Amino acid sequence: MATDLTTPASAPAGVAPIQRRTLRLLFSTQIIGGIGVTIGIAVGGLLAAEIAGTAVSGLVLSAAVVGAALLAVPVTRIVTGHGRRSGLAFAYGVGAVGGALVVLAAATRSVPLLFAGMLLFGGGSAANLQARYAAVDLAAPDRRARQLSLIVWATTVGAVAAPNFAALAGRAGGGWGLPPLSGPFVFSTAAFLLAAGVLLLRLRPDPLLTARRLAATRASGAAHPAPSIAAADPAAPAASPVGAAVPVPAEPVAAPAPPARRGAGLRAAWPVVRAQPAARLGIAAVAVGHLVMVAVMAMTPVHLRDHYAVEDVLPVVGLVLSLHIAGMYALAPVVGWLADRFGRRPVILGGIGTLLAACAVAGTAGHHTPRLTVGLVLLGLGWSATMVAGSTLLSESVPDAIRPNAQGLSDLLMGLAGAVAGAASGFVMELAGYPVLTLLAAVAVTPLLALALRPVRLGAPDEEDRASCG
């Protein structure tokens, strides 16, 4: 049975109310941030085509993906030194600056400013990705995947609601004398600022700092009185969600990781991840699942364009991609429950099988749109399984002090994998076509399958082998 490196065998009773409050805050800000990201991305390609031309519009959108990946580095440093609250608020703040720059670029028709704005706009995506990790800091071991998946699922609400605001935001932008396509980015900027403000004011006590304090208390074996939240953090609510003071160990004013590790940033995570088989599997599952999903999804509209008239393709693309997004997010709580009930590794293996099935179905669909739609839904489900189970497995497979670094490394690799997949898929599509693209995507899953099937030595931190996970 593996040793759990991040969560105590028993935690103070007051942790549960803090976790419920944290989940509610993360859920609400995830919806707000999801609206901000989706409404901007929805019109970003159109705005880029209008300012810079169709040929470079894809590169402009890729800038947001690269920006989200690169921002994992400073966000991880902030989270490591100051907690989730500061890191998430910083990421949303960067996204807000990016949105404002995009509005300015639209008004001045400046292509360099547009690229810079979209690069920083990726901060919104970075915050949405990092939020899922904050959900597991204080989660009970047998509920980690479900609570992480709940925050992933909240993205669905934002993604569904965002298109309903796009037209309204466009009209509002026109009323303010701005180009209509810049209006949604005004809305995105406001959404990111709102999410940052809510987190700064309300995410108290900070879940990561509280988890560190608990771990330090257990490690020292000290038995000292546990003050209430108000004593731990003057800015925190004086009472718990159920109306009573919550006894928890005091949240320190500064609870950084060990100085050497804090200074090393993401570099400190790599030796730890490399030494832990379960952590390697978790980080690989997230990165490979994202790579396959982006590669196939990005070229599906182009593939459909070859089989439909121009006036008919947009509704079809909209329907196929909407169902794909539903596959990614709508069943995330079910995936989380399965990961808690049956283990992280079985769900990752299920996700791998689903990704392979998706590539086979989509790659052989030809012009049969219903079959292609099934392939894209399976693609979303496979991504969801590798994302939820892989993120949970990574989080619980590394020591508490290095966990934010490992999570930041995972997001960096995931973002870079998606950016490479998006860029390379266009060339593959042009040279060899959609069926070959799906075949290569399936081949890319093979190393992950080998890693997931590799026997784990006794004593290796592999959470799904624990009795509590069934």
PyMOL commands that set and color helices and strands:
alter all, ss='L'
color gray80, all
select helices_A, chain A and resi 15-52+54-70+72-82+84-108+111-134+141-175+180-202+207-220+229-232+259-275+277-305+310-329+332-342+344-363+369-396+400-432+434-453+463-465+467-469
alter helices_A, ss='H'
color red, helices_A
deselect
rebuild
show_as cartoon
